[in-house]
Amino acid sequence: MKNDAFLGTYFDREGVLKLAAALNIFSWVLLGLYGLQLLVSIGGFIMQGVNGYLAGMAFTDYVQSLILLIEQPIPGFIYFIGLQAAGKAFLIFLEIEHNTRRVGLQTNLREK
């Protein structure tokens, strides 16, 4: 008696595809929000310069303000890359599962 392998699915393929698409969309929304935050911060920095708030600052204070301005969007880029990678990883895992199932089915058909 042959031992037939169980070729059932333990997950919802459509659910995984929807999750990958949602991660992709959410990553772009987060990147947009961090980009908007950067634009608002740049606008605020420019307005501080126009209104004279930066006039009495020492060089190191001025550089520190610029560094803080530049480092604000870095987490947004990291989140964007991480969410994009997670979405692509789900698609890669689905492809691996599909190929494994196909090879297993072909092997079972050859054995019969």
C-alpha positions in Angstrom: 0.0 0.0 0.0 1.4 3.4 -1.1 1.6 6.3 1.4 0.0 9.2 -0.5 1.4 12.6 0.6 -1.2 15.1 1.8 -1.2 18.0 -0.8 -3.7 20.2 1.1 -3.1 23.8 1.8 -2.7 25.0 5.3 -3.2 28.7 4.4 -5.4 30.9 2.3 -3.5 31.7 -0.9 -5.8 34.7 -1.6 -5.3 35.9 2.0 -1.6 35.9 1.6 -1.8 37.8 -1.7 -4.0 40.4 -0.1 -1.6 40.7 2.8 1.3 41.2 0.5 -0.6 43.9 -1.4 -1.7 45.6 1.8 2.0 45.6 3.0 3.0 47.2 -0.3 0.3 49.9 0.0 1.0 50.5 3.7 4.8 50.9 3.0 4.0 53.6 0.4 1.6 55.4 2.7 4.3 55.4 5.5 6.9 56.7 3.1 4.5 59.5 2.0 3.8 60.4 5.6 7.5 60.6 6.5 8.1 62.6 3.3 5.4 65.0 4.3 6.9 65.3 7.8 10.3 66.1 6.2 8.7 68.8 4.0 6.9 70.4 7.0 10.2 70.3 9.0 12.1 71.9 6.2 9.4 74.6 5.9 9.6 75.2 9.6 13.4 75.5 9.5 13.1 77.9 6.6 10.5 80.0 8.5 12.8 80.1 11.5 15.5 81.5 9.3 13.2 84.1 7.7 11.9 85.2 11.1 15.3 85.5 12.6 15.2 82.7 15.1 18.4 81.2 13.7 20.4 84.5 13.8 21.7 84.1 17.4 22.6 80.4 17.1 26.2 79.1 17.3 27.6 77.1 14.5 27.2 73.8 16.3 23.5 74.6 17.2 22.9 75.3 13.5 24.5 72.1 12.4 22.7 70.1 15.0 19.4 71.5 13.8 20.3 70.4 10.2 21.3 66.9 11.4 18.0 66.5 13.3 16.2 67.6 10.2 18.0 65.1 8.0 17.7 62.1 10.3 13.9 62.4 10.7 13.0 60.5 7.5 15.5 57.7 8.1 13.0 55.5 10.0 10.5 56.0 7.3 12.9 54.6 4.7 13.8 51.7 7.0 10.0 50.9 7.5 9.5 51.2 3.7 12.3 48.8 2.9 11.2 46.3 5.6 7.5 46.3 4.5 8.4 46.0 0.9 10.8 43.1 1.7 8.1 41.4 3.8 5.5 41.6 1.0 8.0 40.3 -1.5 9.0 37.5 0.9 5.3 36.4 1.1 5.2 36.2 -2.7 8.5 34.2 -2.8 7.2 31.8 -0.2 4.0 31.3 -2.2 6.1 30.6 -5.4 8.3 28.1 -3.5 5.2 26.4 -2.1 3.6 26.2 -5.5 6.7 24.8 -7.1 7.1 22.2 -4.3 3.4 21.2 -4.7 3.8 20.9 -8.5 6.9 18.7 -8.2 5.3 16.6 -5.5 2.2 16.1 -7.7 4.3 15.1 -10.7 6.3 12.7 -8.5 3.0 11.1 -7.2 1.7 10.8 -10.8 4.8 9.1 -12.0 4.7 6.6 -9.1 1.1 5.5 -9.9 
